[in-house]
Amino acid sequence: MSQTIIDIPNESISCPHLVGGEWNQGSGESFEIFSPYNGESVGTSHHATTEEVNKAIYAANLASESWKNTPLKERTGIMFKFREILLRDIDKISNMVSLESGKTFGESKAGVMKGLEVLEYALSLQNLDSAAKMEVSRGVHCEYRREPLGVVASITPFNFPAMVPMWTIPIALTLGNCYVWKPSEKTPLTATLIGEALHEAGLPKGVMTILNGGVQTVNDIIDHEDVKAVAFVGSSKVAKLVYTRATAHGKRALCLGGAKNHIILLPDADSEMAGVGIADSFTGCAGQRCMAASVLLAVGSVDSQIEAIKKRAEETTCGEKMGAIITKEQVEFLNQAIDEAVKDGAKLILDGRGKPAPKGYEGGYWLAPTILDGVKPGSKAAMTELFGPVLSIIRAQNISEALEIENSNDYGNACSVFTNNGAMAELVAKNASAGMVGINIGVPVPREPFSFGGINESKFGYGDITGSNSLNFWSDIKKVTTKWQMQNDHNWMS
């Protein structure tokens, strides 16, 4: 394996804030950004101070009046240029995503493309989301007008530095909001590239704000009176904290949390389809995504399908086919979780620990695909979101038992079933306690305009974060009723 998996810069990258259309380093405490590929520092940034947050949101609020009054057609024109720049620079952006998050280059590029899909949906709003007007009675007309909120904020996670922000940036901006973005302090470098692309596309100063930092920066953004809505993606624990804090201030909030996604495997499932779909689901992005399969509910005699999953996972080598784990501490957590599962009685049928790191990346954070069989329901491996390339197999006698186990977990992001039986597939789709369901699909992420969002402890707030169900989160609907002249005939409406 060569040292050209991704390009690692020779010099440290500076990661500034974007305030009022100007880049600046800030005066807060500095922090380093480490690449999971080699464990070395690749960049530096600074925590935004409370004063800097206030200054940034003040600038955003000043820009909001002009931006909301910019015709939708003109706002959309800027977003069209933004799309062209992202496509032009997609390799550069994808490499940056890989550098700071540990993804393979192919995964990073796919994430940017998914973000572009949301952008393309936002571009269609000028045609799809037209206002409605109706003569409800003689001489009386009712209409609705969609209006932006003003300044909105988004706090995004480390695992998708480009894709998750692109779930919200295009729609929020196209609808006329000014956007304050706090990327993960583990992966803030990609945000600079996206901010530069928006600037080149002609976005007015102050419409996009980027503030780097940690917990205090997040709290300062949430608490600011001019921020009208807060979106968050991350762990359920933090999602609940952000939601509670934002709503306590009377703001609308939509906070997506973690997951413990289940895949139900039935004996009639196609071995090749199941092998590829399930293995790729738990190993893709090194298992560091809220849509990864983490529990396989094996119903009846499915050993041949499990063997196909194991074979596919064994072929998924670190570096080129699967990326790195975000931190050394997370690798240690995963190793400990695997040990605990074995102590609880699980059988380790594929052990990814201690495998050689890719040549040239020995200092990185690596764990190869791992499969635990015979995991007990209710155990840590069965209930806790591990966030790594670890698949826990729970044996179930029938589909009713499998659904009972799936329904008992606290989360509700995704559930899939692999089967050739349409009735069984429909049974799972109807009864799974999840917001997104897949049939012979290991990662059931909806495509636009179908929206992304879970239920239960996987989401705090109402609506979804993408697609048509996201529009009312980022805007208000104003209803206007008009009458210009008296009518000779009257009814209760006139």
ZICOR-V563412 format. One record per residue. RES is the residue in one letter. SS is DSSP state (h for helix, s for strand, l for the rest). PSI is psi in whole degrees, -180 to 180 (none if undefined). Layout:
# ZICOR-V563412
RES SS PSI
RES SS PSI
This chain:
# ZICOR-V563412
M l 132
S l 175
Q l 27
T l 27
I l -49
I l 162
D l 125
I l 124
P l 152
N l -25
E l 153
S l 140
I s 131
S s 133
C l 95
P l 174
H s 156
L s 110
V s 123
G l 32
G l 3
E s 141
W s 136
N s 152
Q l -24
G l 168
S l 2
G l 179
E l 138
S s 156
F s 157
E s 153
I s 125
F s 143
S l 127
P l -19
Y l -38
N l -2
G l 11
E l 155
S s 132
V s -7
G s 169
T s 152
S s -175
H s 143
H l 127
A l 131
T l 167
T h -41
E h -41
E h -38
V h -46
N h -41
K h -41
A h -45
I h -32
Y h -44
A h -39
A h -41
N h -37
L h -38
A h -20
S h -35
E h -47
S h -41
W h -42
K h -26
N l -1
T l 128
P l 144
L h -39
K h -40
E h -40
R h -42
T h -36
G h -40
I h -39
M h -30
F h -44
K h -39
F h -44
R h -45
E h -40
I h -41
L h -41
L h -40
R h -40
D l 19
I h -36
D h -41
K h -45
I h -42
S h -40
N h -39
M h -41
V h -46
S h -43
L h -44
E h -19
S h -16
G l 1
K l 158
T l 160
F h -41
G h -40
E h -41
S h -42
K h -39
A h -36
G h -41
V h -41
M h -38
K h -39
G h -39
L h -31
E h -41
V h -40
L h -42
E h -34
Y h -42
A h -37
L h -26
S l -9
L h -30
Q h -21
N h -34
L h -37
D l 49
S l 150
A l 151
A l 139
K s 137
M s 143
E s 104
V s -19
S s 166
R l 118
G l 0
V s 125
H s 141
C s 143
E s 161
Y s 149
R s 130
R s 126
E s 141
P s 162
L l -33
G l -110
V s 127
V s 161
A s 152
S s 132
I s 120
T l 157
P l 173
F l -27
N l -21
F l 79
P l -22
A l -46
M h -52
V h -46
P h -35
M h -5
W h -32
T h -33
I h -53
P h -44
I h -46
A h -43
L h -44
T h -33
L l -8
G l 13
N l 156
C s 140
Y s 125
V s 120
W s 125
K s 96
P l 164
S l 138
E l -15
K l -27
T l 65
P l -7
L h -38
T h -33
A h -36
T h -43
L h -41
I h -40
G h -41
E h -38
A h -41
L h -39
H h -45
E h -32
A h -12
G l 15
L l 130
P l 153
K l 137
G l -15
V l -35
M s 127
T s 135
I s 123
L l 122
N l 155
G l -169
G l -140
V h -44
Q h -39
T h -42
V h -48
N h -39
D h -38
I h -48
I h -41
D h -16
H l 132
E l -24
D l -9
V s 118
K s -22
A s 149
V s 126
A s 145
F s 143
V s 128
G l -148
S l 156
S h -36
K h -48
V h -36
A h -42
K h -39
L h -45
V h -44
Y h -46
T h -43
R h -45
A h -46
T h -27
A h -26
H l 7
G l 15
K l 154
R s 144
A s 142
L s 110
C s 114
L s 132
G l -152
G l -166
A l 159
K l 80
N s 138
H s 143
I s 125
I s 123
L s 117
L l 154
P l -26
D l 3
A l 144
D l 123
S h -41
E h -45
M h -42
A h -41
G h -48
V h -49
G h -44
I h -42
A h -46
D h -29
S h -42
F h -16
T h -23
G h 137
C h 28
A h 32
G h 6
Q l 63
R l 149
C l -3
M l 7
A l 143
A s 129
S s -19
V s 128
L s 116
L s 100
A s 111
V s 118
G l -146
S l 96
V l 25
D h -34
S h -39
Q h -39
I h -37
E h -37
A h -37
I h -47
K h -43
K h -45
R h -42
A h -39
E h -31
E l -7
T l 88
T l 149
C s 141
G l -73
E l -38
K l -22
M s 139
G l -169
A l 167
I l 148
I l -39
T l 162
K h -39
E h -36
Q h -37
V h -44
E h -41
F h -44
L h -42
N h -42
Q h -40
A h -38
I h -45
D h -44
E h -38
A h -41
V h -42
K h -31
D l -1
G l -1
A l 153
K s 127
L s 100
I s -12
L s 116
D l 116
G l 3
R l 145
G l 10
K l 150
P l 139
A l 157
P l 142
K l 129
G l -8
Y l 33
E l -24
G l 1
G l -176
Y l 105
W l 143
L l 121
A l 166
P l 139
T s 135
I s 128
L s 126
D s 152
G l 29
V l 138
K l 135
P l 139
G l -10
S l 169
K h -44
A h -25
A h -24
M h -28
T l 137
E l 109
L l -31
F l 60
G l 176
P l 61
V s 124
L s 124
S s 122
I s 123
I s 128
R s 133
A s 144
Q l -33
N l 175
I h -29
S h -43
E h -41
A h -45
L h -34
E h -41
I h -45
E h -43
N h -21
S l -11
N l 151
D l -27
Y l 180
G l 43
N l -64
A s 152
C s 139
S s 160
V s 139
F s 116
T l 162
N l 7
N l 113
G h -37
A h -40
M h -39
A h -44
E h -35
L h -43
V h -46
A h -37
K h -36
N h -9
A l 138
S l 73
A l 151
G l -19
M s 128
V s 138
G s 141
I s 110
N l 31
I l 123
G l -27
V l 88
P l 62
V l 122
P l 150
R l 150
E l 142
P l 8
F l 134
S l 158
F l 130
G l 143
G l -163
I l -174
N h -135
E h 4
S h -7
K s 135
F s 119
G l 176
Y l 144
G l -175
D l 166
I l -13
T l 177
G l -168
S h -28
N h -5
S h -17
L l -42
N l -16
F l -38
W l 5
S s 166
D s 151
I s 116
K s 129
K s 129
V s 126
T s 128
T s 139
K s 127
W l -19
Q l 155
M l 149
Q l 149
N l -36
D l 142
H l 151
N l -176
W l -23
M l -19
S l none
